[in-house]
């Protein structure tokens, strides 16, 4: 049983953000471990070659490596319940993260939107799914807007380094925010505008601590809590 109680609801839109090295992917892996324990369906679209590889030691988790020049049957892929997708180094050298997202992950997300159901979808470096800091991409906007459909329940977990470069339209639709300590002044100013009292909460964080912010909570006392790093204990190895 986990020391930390963070609910994995039937549906949500979760945003996870913080500077590089703050602990985002480690925490997302922890969330997926909790989802795995509940038998939940998930797909992780990783942008690094080894970040989440420890999760494939969990029985039943499938691994797909995206290689240059290969075509993939996304309709077939979503028949599997628990999947980790990673790029190869060769693919990243050839087309980079933006090319990975545009050529592989956005078409897969479109397939999930059209055909899948009851699925947690982890989007690492989710800012790459958008046209700009103001304009969301079609696939991610559809996931955020329509994912809560009673029959589908597509539950995105979007991870990004700079929330100031993430469209406000998507920011405001999030059900939960998991926010790591911020150091860049412009990011702090931006978050102060979006989240009342953010600076005071940010000052209480150590490295790898985080804030859970629930903007939809009816009780103001339930909107914020600080999660200390020592309570986020992984079952599997993290390679980030």
C-alpha positions in Angstrom: 0.0 0.0 0.0 1.3 3.5 -0.9 2.2 5.9 1.9 0.7 8.7 -0.1 -3.0 8.9 -0.9 -3.5 10.5 -4.4 -6.7 9.3 -5.9 -6.8 7.8 -9.4 -10.3 8.8 -10.3 -12.4 7.2 -13.1 -11.7 10.3 -15.2 -9.7 13.4 -14.8 -7.5 15.9 -16.7 -4.2 16.1 -14.9 -1.4 18.7 -15.6 2.1 18.0 -14.2 4.6 20.8 -14.6 7.9 22.0 -13.3 11.4 22.8 -14.4 13.7 20.2 -16.0 14.9 17.7 -13.3 12.2 18.7 -10.8 10.8 15.1 -10.5 7.8 15.2 -12.9 8.4 11.9 -14.7 9.3 10.2 -11.5 5.9 11.3 -10.0 4.0 10.4 -13.2 5.5 6.9 -13.0 4.3 6.7 -9.4 0.8 7.6 -10.5 0.9 4.9 -13.2 2.0 2.4 -10.6 -1.1 3.2 -8.6 -3.2 2.9 -11.7 -1.6 -0.5 -12.5 -2.5 -1.7 -9.0 -6.2 -0.9 -9.8 -6.0 -2.7 -13.1 -6.5 0.5 -15.1 -5.7 0.7 -18.8 -3.0 3.2 -19.8 -0.7 4.2 -22.7 2.5 6.3 -22.0 3.8 8.3 -24.9 7.4 8.9 -23.8 9.8 11.3 -25.5 12.9 9.8 -24.0 14.4 6.4 -24.6 14.7 5.1 -21.0 12.6 7.4 -18.8 9.8 5.0 -17.9 11.4 1.7 -18.8 11.2 0.4 -15.3 7.4 0.1 -15.7 7.8 -2.8 -18.2 8.9 -5.0 -15.3 5.3 -4.9 -14.2 3.6 -8.1 -15.5 1.4 -7.4 -18.6 2.9 -4.0 -19.5 3.8 -4.0 -23.2 6.8 -2.1 -24.7 6.8 -0.6 -28.2 10.0 1.1 -29.5 9.4 3.6 -32.3 12.0 3.1 -35.0 12.8 5.2 -38.1 11.1 4.3 -41.3 8.6 1.9 -39.7 4.8 2.1 -39.9 2.6 1.2 -36.9 -0.9 -0.1 -36.6 -2.4 2.1 -33.9 -5.8 0.4 -34.1 -4.1 -2.8 -33.2 -2.0 -1.2 -30.5 -5.0 0.1 -28.5 -6.2 -3.5 -28.1 -3.5 -3.9 -25.4 -4.5 -2.6 -22.0 -1.1 -1.3 -20.6 1.5 0.1 -23.0 4.7 2.1 -22.8 5.9 3.6 -26.0 9.5 5.0 -26.3 11.5 6.3 -29.3 14.8 4.9 -30.3 17.9 7.1 -30.2 18.1 6.8 -34.0 14.6 8.2 -34.4 15.3 11.1 -32.1 18.6 11.9 -34.0 16.7 11.8 -37.3 13.5 13.8 -36.5 13.7 15.0 -32.9 11.0 15.2 -30.3 8.7 17.5 -32.3 9.0 15.0 -35.3 8.2 12.1 -32.9 5.0 13.9 -31.7 3.9 15.1 -35.1 4.5 11.9 -37.0 3.7 9.2 -34.5 2.1 10.4 -31.2 -0.5 12.9 -32.6 -1.9 10.2 -35.0 -2.0 7.7 -32.1 -3.8 10.2 -29.9 -6.3 10.8 -32.7 -6.9 7.0 -32.9 -7.4 6.9 -29.1 -9.9 9.7 -29.3 -11.9 8.0 -32.1 -11.8 4.4 -31.0 -10.5 3.8 -27.4 -12.2 3.9 -24.0 -11.5 3.8 -20.3 -7.8 4.8 -20.8 -5.2 6.9 -19.0 -3.0 8.6 -21.6 0.3 10.1 -20.5 1.7 12.8 -22.8 5.3 13.6 -22.0 6.4 17.1 -23.2 2.8 17.8 -23.9 3.5 21.3 -25.2 4.7 19.7 -28.4 1.1 18.7 -29.1 0.1 22.3 -29.5 0.4 24.6 -32.5 1.7 27.4 -30.2 1.6 28.7 -26.6 -1.9 30.1 -27.4 -3.3 27.6 -29.8 -3.8 23.9 -28.8 -3.4 21.1 -31.3 -6.6 19.5 -32.5 -5.9 16.1 -30.9 -5.0 17.2 -27.4 -7.9 19.8 -27.4 -10.3 17.0 -28.3 -9.0 14.8 -25.6 -9.3 17.6 -23.0 -12.8 18.6 -24.2 -14.4 15.3 -25.0 -12.5 12.8 -22.9 -15.0 12.7 -20.0 -17.7 11.3 -22.3 -19.6 8.7 -20.3 -18.7 5.8 -22.6 -15.1 6.8 -23.4 -13.5 8.2 -20.2 -10.1 9.1 -21.8 -8.1 10.5 -19.0 -5.0 12.6 -20.0 -2.0 13.2 -17.9 -0.1 16.0 -19.6 3.5 16.7 -18.6 5.3 19.9 -19.5 8.4 21.9 -18.5 6.9 25.4 -18.9 3.3 25.9 -18.1 3.5 29.5 -19.4 4.0 28.0 -22.9 0.9 25.8 -22.5 -2.4 27.2 -23.9 -4.7 28.7 -21.3 -7.7 27.0 -22.9 -6.2 23.6 -21.8 -4.9 25.0 -18.5 -8.4 26.0 -17.4 -9.9 22.6 -18.3 -7.6 20.7 -16.0 -9.2 19.0 -13.0 -6.0 18.6 -11.1 -2.5 20.3 -11.2 0.6 18.7 -9.8 3.1 21.6 -9.6 6.8 21.2 -8.8 9.0 24.0 -7.4 9.5 26.8 -9.8 12.6 29.0 -9.9 12.2 31.1 -13.1 10.7 34.5 -12.2 8.5 34.7 -15.4 7.0 31.3 -14.6 6.3 32.4 -11.0 4.6 35.6 -12.2 2.5 33.7 -14.7 1.4 31.1 -12.1 0.6 33.9 -9.6 -1.9 35.2 -12.1 -3.4 31.8 -12.7 -3.3 30.3 -9.2 -4.0 32.7 -6.2 -1.3 32.5 -3.6 1.1 30.4 -5.7 4.3 32.2 -4.6 3.6 31.5 -0.9 3.1 27.8 -1.7 6.1 27.7 -4.0 8.3 29.1 -1.2 7.3 26.1 1.0 8.6 23.5 -1.5 11.9 21.8 -1.4 13.5 20.2 -4.5 11.1 17.3 -5.7 8.3 18.4 -3.4 5.1 19.4 -5.2 1.7 21.1 -4.8 -1.5 19.3 -5.6 -4.0 22.0 -6.8 -7.7 21.0 -7.3 -9.3 24.1 -8.8 -12.7 22.4 -9.0 -12.9 21.5 -5.3 -16.0 23.0 -3.7 -14.3 23.3 -0.3 -11.5 25.9 -0.4 -9.5 23.9 2.1 -9.4 21.0 -0.2 -7.9 22.9 -3.2 -4.3 22.8 -2.1 -1.9 20.5 -0.4 1.8 20.0 -0.4 3.2 16.6 -1.2 6.6 15.9 0.3 9.1 14.0 -1.8 9.7 11.3 0.9 6.2 10.0 0.5 6.5 9.4 -3.3 8.1 6.0 -3.2 8.4 4.1 -6.5 7.9 0.3 -6.8 9.8 0.2 -10.1 13.1 1.8 -11.2 13.0 5.3 -12.7 15.6 5.9 -15.4 15.0 9.6 -16.0 
